[in-house]
Amino acid sequence: MNTSRRFDAPATLRTMPGPAQLPERVAEYVREMILSGEVKPGDFLRIERLAEAIGVSPTPVREGLLALKSEGIVNLLPRRGFIVAPISKQDISDLYWAQAVLSGELAARAAAKMSDSQIEALDHNVKSYNEAVAAERWDLVPELGMEFHREIHRAAQANRLVLLVEAVMANLPNRTYAAGHPRYTSKEHPALLRALKRRDAERARELMVKHMTSQGKRLIEVLSERGLWDHERQ
């Protein structure tokens, strides 16, 4: 990694409520850099440089990187520091497959249990999402997309399944990773909502699985275009 490079830290990292969350938020930030292709396998992650960019002390950065090491996302080389671990197309495909299966089950359960107020909340979310995409407000799009899925998770009333899918989602990029991605979602979310309104559990499952697996394929395409796996052809 170019050690002269600066990283733009999200505002949430500068306005956190307490120090106990710092390593977790740092890990989230660095994980996002890796899984969005901003840094590539073999790049070094310098603690001091990251601490300066994020606006925190080196200690939570080191703790966050150690957490990522336990996930296999980074490696620690003796006397050299942290380095981005290899990640394959199959790794990403597997993560999205797991998310698709779990999210599909949650969508099916939500179809049977969703209240009128939750349907109304999803209606509002879809409208807000499409307005944000039309206005090219890419800063708003990721959170609106995540809230759509959180509302479905709440309606499913399956806390343990939600914990499992959230564990998978923690290993996936949250920011918009391609200009075209939100425009796909702006078509896929309304179709999901229609299935939920009809209380069609199997259709909701089918559409959710397709939605998630398509996201995985699109991410692999984007990361390929960014040269994430160029070293494999060398």
N, C-alpha and C positions, 0 to 999 in steps of 0.2 A: 504494500500500500504506500502511496506517496505520502511521506511524513510531513510534507509542507501543506497538505490539504486540510481545509477546515470543513467541519460538518455542521449543518444547521440543526440545532436541537429543537424539538417541539416545545411549545410554550409550557405544556403540562410538566415537563421536566424541571422547569424553573419555578413552578408555583405549586410544588407538592406539599401536602398537609403535614408530613412528618418524615423524619429520617429513616424510619423503619421500612418505608416503601422505596427508598432510593435504589438499592441494588436491583430490585424487581423491575423498576422503571428503566434503569440503565440497560438491563438485560433485554427488555422489550425493544428499546431503541436500537441496540446493536443487532439483535436478531432481525429486526426489520431491514437494516442496512444489508445484511447478508442475504436474506431471502428475497429481497427486491433486486439483487444483482448490483447494488451500489458498491459493494466490495466483493472480491472474488476469492475462491479457494487459493490458499498460499499467501494472501495478503496478511501482513502483520497488523495487529490492533494495538496501538501504543496507548498505554494507560494515561499518560500525562496529556497526550494530544486529545484523547476523548474527553478527559475531565475538563479540559479548557473549553472544548467545543460545547459540551453539555452544560457547563456551569456548576459543576459539583467538585468535591475533593476526590483525590485518586482512590481513597478507600472503597466507596461504594462502586466505583468502576471496576476495581479488582474483584469485589464480591460478585458483581453482576457477571463478569467474564467467567468466574469460577462456576457460577450456576449454568452458564452456557456450555462450559466444558463437560459438566455432568450430563447434559443433553446430547453431547456429541457434535455440537455445532461449531465449537472451537477446540483447538488443541493447545496445550501448554508445552512449549519446548524449553528444556532446562537452560538457564542463563541467556535465553533469547527472547522469551515472552510469548504472548498469545498469538495464535495464527488461525485464520479461517480454515476450518476443516473442509474436506471435499464433500460435495452434495451432488447426488446424481438425479437425472430425470426420473428414475424409478422411485427415489426417495420422495420427491414432490408428488408424483402420481399416487404413491401409497398413502401419503397424508390426506390428499383430497378424496381418495377412495374411502378412507376411514371416516372422514367428515361427512361424506355423502351418505354412507350407510346410517350413521348415527342421526344426522339431521333429517334424513328421510323418515326414520321411525318417529322422531319428535314431531314432524309435520303431520304424519298420519294420526298421531294421538291428539294433536292440537285440533285437527279437523272435527273431532268428536266432542271436544271440550271447550272450544273457544267461545267466549261470551260476546254479546253484542258490542259491549264497550271495547273489547279487544279487536274485534273486526273493524270498528270505527277508528281505532288507533292505527291499524294497518292501512286503512284507506287514507288517513291523513299522512302517514309516512310515505306511501307511494306517491302521493301528490307532491309532497315536499322534495322527495328524491328527484322526481322528474323535472321539477322547477329548478333544482340545483344543477342538474345536468344541462338543461337548456341554457342556463345562465353561465355555464362553465365554472361553477363554484366548486372546484375540485377539493377545496378545503373542507366543505361540508359533506361531500358525497360518502366518504368512508364511514363516518359515524352514523349517518342515516341508514346506510346499508346494514351495518351491524345491528342497529336498533330494530330493524325489520325482523331479523333472525332472533333477537332476544325476546321480542314479543311472542313469537311462535314458541320459543322454549318455555316461556312462562306459562303459556296456555296449555302446554303438554302435561304439566304437573308431574314431571319425572326428574326430580332433582339429581339423582345419580347419573342418569344419562346426560343431563346438561353438564355436569362436572366432567364427564368423559369427553364430550364434544368440545368443551372449552379448553381442555388439555391439548387436544389436537389443534385447535385454532391458535393456541399460543405459539405454535411452530409455523404459522403461516403469516405472510405479509398482510398488514391491515390497510396500509396506504394504497391509493390508486396506483397500480403498477403499469397501466397503459391507457392512453387517451380513449381507446375504443371500449375498454372494459365496462365503464358505467352505462354505456348505451346498450350493451347486451342485457345488463341487469335491469334497466328501465323497461325492458320487454318481459323479462323472466319473472320479476316480482309480481306484476299485475296478474300474470297467468296463475301463479301460486295462490294469490289472494282469491281469485275466482273459484279455485278448487276448494279453498277453505270455506268460502261463503256457501258453497253447495254441500258442505259437510262430506265431501268425497275424499275419504281417507287415502285410498289407494292412488287416486290421481294426484293428491298432494304429495304423497311419497315419491311417485314417479317423477314429478316435476322437480322436486327438491334434489333428488339424486342426479337428474340431468343437469340441473343448475350448478351443482357443486363439481361434478366431473368436468363440465365444460369450463368452469373457472380454472381448474387444474391444467387442462390442455392449453388454455389461453396463456396462463402464467409460464408454462414451459416454452411456448412460442416466443414470448416476450424476453425471457431470460436467454434463450438461444440467440435472439437478435442482438442482445447486449453482450454477447460473447462469453457467457458464463462457462460454457463447456468448450471453448476454443482450444484449451490445452489438451483436450482428449484427442484432437486431430493432429497434434504436433508429434 
